[in-house]
Amino acid sequence: MSAAATGSRLGGRVATVARAVADRLVRRIEPIEPRRVLIAHHLLLGDTLMLTALIAKLRSNHPDADIAMTVPRAIAPLYATRPYGLRALAWDPRDLPSSLFDEQPFDLAIVPGDNRYAWLAAAMRARWIVAFDGDTPAHKNWPIDRLIPYPEVPRSWGDMVARLVEGPPAPQYAPSQWPAGPSDPFDLPRGAFAVLHLGASTPLKLWPPDRWRAIATRLAARGLEPVWSGGRGEEPLVAQADPERRWRSYAGTLDLPQMRALLDRAALLCSPDTGIAHLARIAGTPSVTLYGPGSATITGADRFYAAIPWRAATVDPFPCRDQRILFRREIAWVRRCGRSTAECARPRCMEAIDVEAVSSAIGEVLARPDPRVVVPR
């Protein structure tokens, strides 16, 4: 990182802390009926999309409130249609926009995940801040007014963050509650198709290419055109799975709004446990998610998404899926793996998932009713 970038980040942190300290000197009051609510974070795509249950609960319990959420700039276009009336505040920790601090004071702020963003909430003049207990180091927690323990029984991340606010749970999700926003045009398949997204955040979540090829062949036999997907730089994964280029590939060509448009039309998504799997859930696309290091309990579908056809393909328990840490908190019931490639030579947990298990899961989700109003068949 350049000296200018380092200085920018440090300057932003100093400005945020200074604003936060000044605001924390003002008397803090727990709101009875919050009129302005902030969700403060800078999470990755999947973790951000899993906050939808929290947003829906806030809207259900506070129908007239102004609800805003900080989001990474790359993710903000997905919120262009303002699902649940949410205002997305795009930002980057390296470049804090002054517009964040121009916001009127918030009655309530929710900090999911990393409690460092409690300082951002305080700097944005939140009068009452709620977050999960147990984050370290302790100075992250200084601006927080109420610390909530993690649940003692297994829960999805969506259900967990929804517990940060009181009141009854939100109604179950329906795709109509989050219409897609505008996207640049691109060529879509003309017939029914299934998206096979091969990429992931770590090589330890990748499935062998010959197994992807086998799944593509089986989908084609079902009458669904298999199309490949992956992020920028993941084109070689498609080349390994389809060396003869039998099927169309979108790898490295689509931004997030375009990916949402593709999923809106797809009959199925099959992918590793990655952000695109959660985008499919938002779109209402029937999906199968392959879990190796990750936890199907934590990032899988929950009560909120019960109407969205989904299945996990995994081998559970798996011997080395044994870590109990989530956002720096140790939780007794958590079973996941955050090891790096330096610690784990190859993805044995992904290699343990066979083609038959994935094919069976695909059959199950395709047999369920599609929750979308318009179903491309």
Secondary structure, DSSP 8 states (H G I E B T S, - for coil): --HHHHHHHHHHHHHHHHHHHHHHTS-----SS-SEEEE-----HHHHHTTHHHHHHHHHH-TT-EEEEEEETTTGGGGTT-GGG-EEEEEBTTB--HHHHHS--BSEEEE-S-TTHHHHHHHTTBSSEEEES--SSGGGGTT-SEEE---SS---HHHHHHTTS-S-------GGGS-----------SS-EEEEE---SSGGG---HHHHHHHHHHHHHTT-EEEEE--TT-HHHHHHH-TT--S-B-TTT--HHHHHHHHHH-SEEEEESSHHHHHHHHHT--EEEEESSS-HHHHS--GGGTTS-EEEEE-SS-TT--B-EETTEE-TT--B----TTT-SS-HHHHTS-HHHHHHHHHHHHHS---SSS---
